[in-house]
Amino acid sequence: MADNARLILDELLAELEERRKKVLLGGGEERIRKQHQQGKLTARERIHYLLDEGSFVELMPFAEHLETGLMEGIEAPADGVVTGYGTIGGRLVFVFSQDFTVLGGSLGKMHGRKIASLMDMAAKVGAPIIGLNDSAGARIQEGVDSLSGYGEVFYRNAIYSGVVPQISAILGPCAGGAVYSPAMTDFVLMSRGTSYMFITGPEVIKSVTREEVSFEELGGADVHTEKSGVAHLEAEGDEAVLDLIKKLLSYLPQNSREKPPVLEPQDPPDRETPELADLIHPDPRRPYNMHQVIRTLLDGGEFLEIQPAFARNIIVGLGRLGGYPVGVVANNPRFMAGALDINASDKAARFIRTMDAFNIPLLTLVDVTGFLPGVAQEHGGIIRHGAKMLYAYAEATVPKITLIARKAYGGAYLAMNSKDMGADVVLAWPTAAVAVMGAEGAAGIIYRKEIQSSPNPEETRRKKIEEYRKAFDNPYVAAARGYIDDVIDFKDTRRLLFRHLRMLWDKKEERPWKKHGNIPL
Ligand code: HXC
């Protein structure tokens, strides 16, 4: 090659290197220092921590904003978002990571377009999309163009919902549009103390409603994992959140056409579980540790609980049975006696649909007296919310196994996936009781006149309760009618659940054609 040609190429390569260096520096050293001071990693450090070493391939690093609105002369390397793909545990994933050091990670038109084109590619090849959000929302200088950028992302969040898993980590102060996109994804994770989610921040709230509230009180991780139910998981620091994403992905398939990964079981599927008999109490009013029951059943006692602090009267989460992934839904007798209320119904219904969308079988553990009575619940729309659970279970076509541990009363018996609601297999322990309601309530209604007119009402009441209990407070009436497939010993529970799960693994269930169902929202 001629000397001057070589020289030109060297100059071009030097320019490329120079430009790349600038891009890699994002908003500059000072802002990176500030990011670190706040206990946060940078956008690129997060990607490198999340993905298998050396696997990240960046796309559109040289994207620039479109100089619209008031953006003329403003520099925004990579337009404030790093996008690309790589692997986690050898499996392909697509990642975008917003760079708070560049205009607060705010989303302009090009920023939005980069995320949207990444999402298109992920959907085409069928791999999960992971969003690492650290963004002040719509880029104010770009005006309507930034709103259009959000539109591109929101649209795809909806279109690819149920196509590929979408996971959002909230790793900084996320405002406005920066929270609506995550809200449309399958799982939202937050870093405790360094991330916030709100539509309007404390300043705006103060000027409109005069309420004074801190960032943390308004939209910190505790608020969204305990009160609002917006976030599914929280952890201390960026690394811990990113580790949780890896754990979560280990249960999920790459897309909705695939089955989730089955692992070689480390824990014998036929392991006996006699300890369950010591955990559960035959007295229906005595609470017990449902978490312990779940851990006893699952491989290695490993259970990734989702939304553990929200609506604690119901437990949902992921685990494995003999290597096969399962989504567990269980009443928690330690909170509100396990009764279903508005929040529990929302939490369970959403989880059931997420499992169904990604072909993860459902294991339901029942111990429920009913839907929570009360004016606040009725006026809050428990009818509408409770209906979501009925709908979600009926709609789900994944393998569905139900184990009735103790009480299964009334509408809640149906809402916890009874046989008629589409459970493939229903098992019960000898402690199970399937009835319209508890013996006390039932006897009081159907024998009221008899009790009132008897010479000794209290004794008659007790007798009638006992009669009712004998008739219905057991699993055998339901088993006699085929609503329960088998009443089983505690020690055989894991073994039988595994057998049924393996039998159902290749289940296929067709539904009548429709545009889409209309779940009550
Ligand atoms: C452009 C922004 C910006 C924005 C912050 N910056 N918000 N640039 N558009 N929306 C810039 C700042 O000028 C600053 O630039 C840098 O980002 C860091 O911001 P700071 O305020 O210094 O950071 P901090 O003190 O940590 O506060 C973070 C924050 C705050 C809480 C997010 O910046 C904030 O409240 N921003 C506005 C949030 C907001 O109202 N967004 C619009 C939402 S409406 P320099 O150069 O100094 O580093 C929306 C519409 C879509 O999103 C709705 C769709 C449904």
Residues whose N, C-alpha, C, O or C-beta is under 5 A from the ligand:
A	BS01	HXC	L103 G104 S106 A136 G137 A138 R139 I140 Q141 P173 A175 G176 G177 A178 Y180 I199 G201
